[in-house]
Amino acid sequence: MMKPHTFLSSTCYDLSTEREVLADHLRQLGHEPILSDSVKFPVTSGMHSHAACLEQVKRSNYFVLIIGGRRGGTAVHSEKSITNEEYNRAVKLRLPIYTFVKKEVRDAKPFYAKNPTADMSFVVDDKRIFDFIDQVAGASEDNWVKTFSTIAEVKEALTAQFAYNALLWSEEFVKSRSPGAKPVAPEGLAPLPGSFPLIEAEHTKDDAPELTKGIHKLHTLLGRLLTDNPGTYDEKVKLLWVIARHGDFDPGSGRWSMKEAAFKDKTWGTSRGNRVFQQVEPYGIRGEYDIHSDPDGRQTTYVYLRFSDRTDISLPLALNQYVKDLIKHYGPDRGLEMFRQADMTVYARV
């Protein structure tokens, strides 16, 4: 009988009991658990043990990640732990990922965030475990991180999750068999209006052509951001919306600036923010953090965002104006919804 393969990723020695209990539970659910410390773990001849683990992630259908107080060994091909590299491989393969963190580790994380130089050996053997948790929680997909005190809680969560997966599959299967059923097309962008009377009414004859040109370019840009990698679209759109709504815009340079503390409050911390900056860079958008000191020596970190082509000011002007017009005419909630779809019918208003 064919069974789904579920890779159980964690450090082995400190979580051996938990791994054994979960393996038995997965078998009861009809899964084939894949554990690197099992005598049944398949290894290709001549392959390093770390490479063998990554190879089995590739052959799995689900990925269960358990994070405790030990970091584990460093992978031979990187500076990250082998558990971290197993997770990275699962993300790359877009496997369904279910993450569980021991309660004492999760509870210690806020203290570490406020006291990064403190001795945390009472709960973790390596502070990079906290960074790993941030990486998982900050992912674009499958970023639910559940806390557990007992392995029974993990068993209950997995039972509910796999039952829900079966329900989703059943619903889609029934839909596919319904008469006249058609594949559901992914949500796309709204078509660009044929004319922009609002721009002509509210802007001078000198400014209107430049803004109209920028609106066309912005619609094209949002379309590229959506179609190239739909999984990260929400993050990229959120970046543009937040910086245009809350940042200080310099029309001369086409650059936005925003205090890092305010940016973090509206979006993400530095680590995830840098990852989103990397996502938008191929589209000619550059984001960065920079530290400034005042005359008294006090330092403040700022976020800056601009378009790479500094000779064309029409695109940043259009983005800044578009967000302001959406909020003015529809409010922030409805405005963001329209922004996500590049719905520019606001400019078709008379």
LINQUI-V732709 format. One record per backbone hydrogen bond with DSSP energy under -1.0 kcal/mol. CO is the residue of the C=O (numbers start at 1). NH is the residue of the N-H. E is the energy in kcal/mol with one decimal. If there is no record, write none. Layout:
CO;NH;E
CO;NH;E
This chain:
4;32;-2.7
5;61;-3.2
5;62;-1.9
6;34;-2.8
7;64;-3.0
9;66;-2.7
15;19;-2.5
16;20;-2.1
17;21;-2.3
18;22;-2.5
19;23;-2.3
20;24;-2.0
21;25;-2.0
22;26;-2.8
23;27;-1.9
24;28;-1.8
25;29;-1.4
26;31;-2.9
27;30;-1.4
32;6;-1.9
34;8;-2.5
35;38;-1.6
38;41;-1.5
44;47;-1.9
48;52;-2.4
49;53;-1.7
50;54;-1.9
51;55;-2.1
52;56;-1.8
53;57;-1.7
54;58;-1.6
57;60;-1.6
62;7;-2.7
63;98;-2.4
64;9;-3.1
65;100;-2.7
67;102;-2.4
69;125;-2.5
73;82;-2.4
75;78;-1.1
80;75;-2.9
81;85;-2.3
82;86;-2.4
83;87;-2.2
84;88;-2.5
85;89;-2.2
86;90;-2.1
87;91;-2.4
88;92;-2.4
89;93;-2.0
90;95;-2.4
91;94;-1.0
96;63;-2.2
98;65;-2.7
99;146;-2.5
100;67;-3.0
101;148;-2.0
102;106;-2.4
103;107;-3.0
104;108;-1.1
108;112;-2.1
109;113;-2.4
110;114;-1.5
111;115;-1.6
115;118;-2.1
120;123;-2.1
120;124;-2.6
126;129;-1.9
127;130;-1.4
128;132;-2.0
129;133;-2.1
130;134;-2.0
131;135;-2.2
132;136;-2.2
133;137;-2.8
134;138;-1.8
136;139;-1.4
146;101;-2.9
148;103;-2.2
150;153;-1.1
151;155;-2.2
152;156;-2.3
153;157;-2.1
154;158;-2.5
155;159;-2.3
156;160;-2.1
157;161;-2.4
158;162;-2.7
159;163;-1.7
160;164;-2.1
161;165;-2.3
162;166;-1.8
163;167;-1.9
164;168;-2.6
165;169;-2.4
166;170;-2.3
167;171;-2.5
168;172;-2.3
169;173;-2.4
170;174;-2.5
171;175;-2.2
172;176;-2.1
175;178;-1.0
178;181;-2.0
196;200;-1.6
197;201;-2.0
198;202;-2.2
199;203;-1.6
204;208;-2.8
207;211;-2.2
208;212;-2.7
209;213;-2.3
210;214;-2.0
211;215;-2.3
212;216;-1.9
213;217;-1.8
214;218;-2.6
215;219;-2.3
216;220;-1.8
217;221;-2.5
218;222;-2.6
219;223;-1.7
220;224;-2.0
221;225;-2.5
222;226;-1.6
223;227;-2.5
224;228;-2.3
229;232;-1.7
230;233;-1.4
232;236;-2.0
233;237;-2.7
234;238;-2.3
235;239;-2.2
236;240;-1.8
237;241;-2.7
238;242;-2.8
239;243;-2.2
240;244;-1.9
241;245;-2.3
242;246;-3.0
243;247;-1.3
248;257;-1.9
250;254;-2.6
250;255;-1.0
255;250;-2.5
256;305;-1.9
257;248;-3.2
258;303;-3.5
259;263;-2.4
260;264;-2.7
261;265;-1.7
262;266;-1.5
263;267;-2.1
269;273;-2.7
270;274;-2.6
271;275;-1.3
272;276;-2.1
273;277;-2.3
274;278;-1.9
275;279;-1.5
276;280;-1.7
277;281;-1.2
280;283;-1.8
280;285;-1.2
281;284;-1.9
284;308;-2.7
286;306;-2.0
288;304;-2.7
290;302;-3.4
292;300;-2.9
294;297;-2.6
298;294;-2.4
300;292;-2.9
301;260;-3.1
302;290;-2.3
303;258;-1.8
304;288;-2.0
305;256;-2.8
306;286;-3.3
308;310;-1.3
313;317;-2.0
314;318;-2.1
315;319;-2.5
316;320;-2.4
317;321;-2.3
318;322;-3.0
319;323;-2.0
320;324;-1.6
321;325;-2.6
322;326;-2.3
323;327;-2.1
324;328;-2.2
325;329;-2.3
326;330;-2.5
327;331;-1.3
331;335;-2.2
332;336;-2.2
333;337;-1.8
334;338;-2.2
335;339;-2.4
336;340;-2.4
338;343;-2.9
339;342;-1.6
341;190;-3.0
344;347;-1.6
345;348;-1.5
346;349;-1.0
347;198;-1.8
